[in-house]
Amino acid sequence: MKKRVVVGMSGGVDSSIAAALLQQQGCEVFGMTLVLAPESDLADETPGAESAARSAQAVCSALGIEWRLIEQRELFVERVIRPFYEEYTRGRTPNPCVVCNRCVKFPLLIEAAQVVGAEYVATGHYARVGRTGGRFVLRRGLDESKDQSYVLFGLDPAVLPSVLMPLGEQRKSDVRRLAAELDLPVQDRPASQDACFVPDGHYGGLHRLYADRMPQPGPIYNLDGNRIGEHKGVQLFTVGQRRGLGVSASAPLYVVEIDAARNALIVGPDSALDAGTLIARCPSWISIDPPQGPLRALIKIRYNHAGTMGTVSPLDKNTLRVDFDEPVRAITPGQACVFYDGDLVLGGAWIEGRA
């Protein structure tokens, strides 16, 4: 009997090839496109929900598989967008993709699979699900330059047995080549954005829709506590940012800290961004049981961070201390730190700040 698989179809090349590969493996494939981003948030120059849906439908038609559309805009706003902007008002820099995968995308795909009687769900992520010692685990994608395991650490481990990621063993160049060989109508489609609901990465204009308050001007202080300028709103900045400060100095200045309580930015030289320890909260362990003592791991503090070796120590059930072997740059509250043992994703947690 053929495996029944629901594939999340974004309309892009990666999810399209994921569906094609599963079909080639003899699976009965169903294409499901999730429409999540509110229509008012889509820029005219950015491929929107309708364009993505048409593209996914065209691919499914070319492959001869069934296609369905699932619209859950309100759920996405409540679980992803609104918390995203609330975090910014607290002086933090969130990662919405991690939250979306755990709280929206995978739950919706699993629900859709149940409706059509499918045993599996699949996506076009560059990551791998495997088994170690009888346990399902998450691993990095083979193509390290495209690896997306960072944004998947927060998945409920219970869903892994029903998840397929066909691109985990592929390289991006091979995916593009296969799309051309199959003559799929997505081979030249641009890659999707990290934050799909923020056209061109311009967050400021959406605060009026989802944040409790609009950005307000406030003071900029140097490390000595002297006021040296004024910013246009702490929501518009992140730790490590240099542009947009509007402050003249003899050497470049960077945001070292965001003090949301005082609506203030603290800035300093590049060297002030280096730190060796952080505190993280709400850990999620996807491939191992929660550690009872110190754990050695390679630690990534943002999606494009290469990773630094360090020791992860549980302080209590919900709090971790992370000590790096070498200082890391721009520890950013609200971002995720993800822990690896080789290509095995151990888990991750949310950065609270420097220790």
FIVEXFI-161547 format. One line per 2 residues: number of its first residue (from 1); their letters; for each residue y, z, x of C-alpha. Coordinates in steps of 0.1 Angstrom, whole numbers, padded with zeros to 4 digits, m for minus. Each point is the difference from the previous one (the first is absolute). Layout:
<atoms>
NUM) a) Y,Z,X  ...
</atoms>
This chain:
<atoms>
1) mk) 0000,0000,0000  0034,m0010,0013
3) kr) 0025,0027,0010  0029,0001,m0024
5) vv) 0033,0005,0018  0036,0004,m0013
7) vg) 0024,m0013,0027  0037,0011,m0001
9) ms) 0018,m0034,0002  0036,0002,0012
11) gg) 0005,m0037,0001  0000,0001,0038
13) vd) m0023,m0015,0026  m0018,0032,0009
15) ss) m0012,0010,m0035  m0008,m0036,m0007
17) ia) m0023,m0003,0030  m0016,0034,m0008
19) aa) m0010,m0015,m0034  m0012,m0032,0016
21) ll) m0021,0018,0026  m0017,0022,m0026
23) qq) m0007,m0031,m0021  m0016,m0016,0031
25) qg) m0022,0031,0004  m0014,m0006,m0035
27) ce) 0021,0026,m0019  0012,m0005,m0036
29) vf) 0037,0004,0005  0028,0009,m0024
31) gm) 0036,m0004,0010  0024,0027,m0012
33) tl) 0038,m0002,0006  0019,0032,m0003
35) vl) 0036,m0004,m0012  0018,0032,0011
37) ap) 0035,m0005,0013  0027,0001,m0027
39) es) 0015,m0034,m0008  0036,0012,0006
41) dl) m0009,0009,0036  m0011,m0035,0011
43) ad) 0025,m0020,0020  0004,m0037,m0009
45) et) m0010,m0010,0035  m0031,0022,0002
47) pg) m0033,m0012,m0016  m0002,0021,m0031
49) ae) m0027,0011,m0024  m0001,m0032,m0019
51) sa) m0003,m0021,0031  m0028,0023,0014
53) ar) m0019,m0002,m0033  0002,m0038,m0001
55) sa) m0012,m0002,0036  m0029,0024,m0006
57) qa) m0010,m0019,m0032  0001,m0033,0019
59) vc) m0023,0014,0027  m0024,0013,m0026
61) sa) 0000,m0033,m0017  m0007,m0018,0033
63) lg) m0029,0024,0007  m0013,m0002,m0035
65) ie) 0002,0037,m0007  0013,0020,m0029
67) wr) 0036,0013,0003  0018,0028,m0019
69) li) 0034,0016,0001  0006,0037,m0001
71) eq) 0036,0012,m0006  0008,0036,0008
73) re) 0037,0001,0009  0008,0034,m0015
75) lf) m0029,0016,0018  0012,m0014,0033
77) ve) 0035,0012,m0006  m0011,0036,m0008
79) rv) m0026,0003,0027  0015,m0020,0028
81) ir) 0036,m0012,m0003  0016,0032,m0015
83) pf) m0016,0023,0026  0009,m0025,0027
85) ye) 0037,0004,m0007  m0002,0037,m0007
87) ey) m0014,0004,0035  0030,m0019,0014
89) tr) 0024,0024,m0017  m0018,0029,0018
91) gr) 0007,m0017,0033  m0035,m0012,0005
93) tp) m0014,m0036,0006  m0030,m0006,m0022
95) np) m0028,m0025,0003  m0005,m0014,m0036
97) cv) m0031,m0022,0010  m0021,0031,0007
99) vc) 0009,0015,m0034  m0005,m0033,m0018
101) nr) m0035,m0005,0014  m0011,0035,m0009
103) cv) 0017,0005,m0034  0004,m0035,m0014
105) kf) m0016,m0030,0015  m0036,0012,0006
107) pl) m0002,0021,m0032  0011,m0030,m0020
109) li) m0025,m0024,0017  m0028,0025,m0005
111) ea) 0009,0003,m0037  0000,m0038,m0003
113) aq) m0034,m0001,0017  m0014,0023,m0026
115) vv) 0013,m0022,m0028  m0018,m0031,0013
117) ga) m0031,0019,0012  0007,m0005,0037
119) ey) m0015,0023,0026  0026,m0007,0027
121) va) 0037,m0005,0005  0014,m0020,0029
123) tg) 0034,m0006,0017  0014,m0021,0027
125) hy) 0007,0029,0023  m0008,m0003,0037
127) ar) m0022,0031,0002  m0037,0008,m0003
129) vg) m0022,0022,m0021  m0033,0010,0017
131) rt) m0026,0028,0001  m0006,0026,0026
133) gg) m0028,0025,m0004  m0003,m0008,m0036
135) rf) 0037,0005,m0007  0024,m0028,m0009
137) vl) 0029,m0002,0024  0032,m0020,0006
139) rr) 0005,m0019,0033  0027,m0021,0015
141) gl) 0000,m0038,m0006  m0014,m0021,0028
143) de) 0034,m0018,0004  0020,0029,0015
145) sk) 0032,m0019,m0004  m0005,m0001,m0038
147) dq) m0019,0033,m0005  0011,0017,m0032
149) sy) m0022,0031,0001  0032,0021,0004
151) vl) 0010,m0006,m0037  m0035,0008,m0013
153) fg) m0006,0034,0015  0010,0016,m0033
155) ld) m0027,m0016,m0021  m0023,0024,m0018
157) pa) m0032,m0001,0022  m0020,m0002,m0033
159) vl) 0011,m0036,m0005  m0012,m0013,0033
161) ps) m0035,m0008,m0011  0014,m0024,m0026
163) vl) 0026,m0017,0023  m0004,m0033,0019
165) mp) 0024,m0013,0026  m0012,m0034,0011
167) lg) 0029,m0006,0024  m0009,0031,0021
169) eq) m0022,m0022,0022  0025,m0029,0001
171) rk) 0029,m0010,0021  0032,m0012,m0017
173) sd) m0003,m0034,0018  m0034,m0005,m0015
175) vr) 0012,0009,m0035  0028,m0026,0003
177) rl) m0025,m0026,0012  m0024,0007,m0028
179) aa) 0027,m0003,m0026  0008,m0034,0014
181) el) m0036,m0010,0001  m0004,0010,m0037
183) dl) 0033,m0017,m0008  0011,0031,m0019
185) pv) 0036,m0001,m0014  0011,0031,0020
187) qd) m0005,m0011,0036  0037,m0002,0006
189) rp) 0011,0029,m0022  0020,0027,0019
191) as) m0015,0034,0006  0008,0027,m0025
193) qd) 0026,0027,0007  m0008,0036,0010
195) ac) 0020,0013,m0029  m0006,m0026,m0027
197) fv) 0026,0014,m0023  0029,m0001,0025
199) pd) 0012,m0036,0006  0010,m0005,0037
201) gh) m0004,0038,0007  0034,0008,m0017
203) yg) m0007,0034,m0015  0036,0011,m0007
205) gl) 0005,m0020,m0032  m0030,0015,m0017
207) hr) 0010,0036,0003  0021,m0002,m0031
209) ly) m0032,m0009,m0020  m0025,0025,0013
211) ad) 0017,0028,0020  0014,0032,m0015
213) rm) 0033,m0007,0016  0019,m0029,0016
215) pq) 0006,0001,0038  0030,0021,0008
217) pg) 0021,m0001,0032  m0005,0029,0024
219) pi) 0006,0012,0036  m0016,m0013,0031
221) yn) m0004,0027,0027  m0010,m0003,0037
223) ld) m0025,0023,0016  0027,0025,0008
225) gn) 0009,0003,m0037  0033,m0019,0003
227) ri) 0009,m0023,m0029  0004,m0035,0014
229) ge) m0001,m0022,m0031  m0009,m0005,m0036
231) hk) m0031,m0018,m0015  m0004,m0017,m0034
233) gv) m0030,0019,m0011  m0030,0017,0016
235) ql) m0023,m0022,m0021  0011,m0030,0020
237) ft) m0013,0013,0033  m0032,0009,0018
239) vg) m0008,0019,0032  0004,m0023,0030
241) qr) 0025,m0023,m0017  0030,m0012,0020
243) rg) 0016,m0027,m0022  0025,0009,m0027
245) lg) 0013,0033,0014  0035,m0013,0006
247) vs) 0005,0024,0029  0015,m0010,0034
249) as) m0015,0017,0030  m0004,m0007,0038
251) ap) m0038,m0003,m0005  m0021,m0011,m0030
253) ly) m0006,0027,m0027  m0030,0003,m0022
255) vv) m0008,0020,m0031  m0019,0031,0013
257) ei) m0001,0020,m0032  0009,m0004,m0036
259) da) 0012,0032,m0016  m0001,m0008,m0037
261) ar) 0010,0036,m0010  0034,m0006,0017
263) na) 0000,m0038,m0007  0004,m0004,0038
265) li) m0013,m0021,0028  m0006,0014,0035
267) vg) 0002,m0026,0027  m0007,m0001,0037
269) pd) m0011,m0021,0029  m0033,m0018,0001
271) sa) m0016,0027,0020  0006,0025,m0028
273) ld) m0025,m0018,m0021  m0030,0010,0022
275) ag) m0021,0029,m0011  m0035,0012,0007
277) tl) m0010,0019,m0032  0002,m0005,m0037
279) ia) m0010,0018,m0032  m0018,m0020,m0027
281) rc) m0010,0010,m0035  m0025,m0011,m0028
283) ps) m0027,m0014,0023  m0025,m0025,m0013
285) wi) m0033,m0004,0018  m0017,m0033,m0008
287) si) m0028,m0002,0025  m0007,0036,0009
289) dp) m0001,0034,m0015  0032,0021,0005
291) pq) m0001,0013,0036  m0002,0037,0004
293) gp) 0015,0000,0035  0020,m0022,0024
295) lr) m0009,m0037,m0001  0008,m0025,0027
297) al) 0012,m0034,m0013  0021,m0030,0005
299) ik) 0030,0006,m0022  0022,m0027,m0016
301) ir) 0033,0013,m0014  0011,m0032,m0017
303) yn) m0017,m0033,m0010  0011,m0020,0032
305) ha) m0006,0029,0024  m0026,m0007,0026
307) gt) m0012,0036,m0001  0001,0029,0024
309) mg) m0028,0024,0008  0004,0036,m0011
311) tv) m0015,0031,m0016  0000,0006,m0038
313) sp) m0003,0037,m0009  m0003,0012,m0036
315) ld) 0024,0029,m0007  m0012,0005,m0035
317) kn) m0016,m0022,m0027  0031,m0021,m0005
319) tl) 0018,0001,0033  m0008,m0015,0035
321) rv) 0017,0003,0034  m0002,m0031,0021
323) df) 0005,0004,0038  0003,m0033,0019
325) de) m0011,m0005,0036  0033,m0018,0006
327) pv) 0032,0001,m0019  0004,m0025,m0029
329) ra) 0032,m0016,m0012  0016,0005,m0034
331) it) m0023,0024,m0019  0011,m0008,m0035
333) pg) m0004,0024,m0030  m0017,m0017,m0029
335) qa) m0020,m0025,0021  m0037,0003,0003
337) cv) m0018,0010,0032  m0035,m0014,0001
339) fy) m0028,0012,0022  m0026,m0023,0017
341) dg) m0031,0004,0021  m0004,m0035,0015
343) dl) m0001,m0023,m0030  m0010,0028,m0024
345) vl) 0028,0012,m0023  m0004,0038,m0002
347) gg) 0028,0007,m0024  0037,0006,m0001
349) aw) 0028,0022,m0013  0037,m0002,m0008
351) ie) 0025,0008,0027  0022,0030,m0008
353) gr) 0020,m0001,0032  0000,0012,0036
355) a) m0015,0034,0007
</atoms>
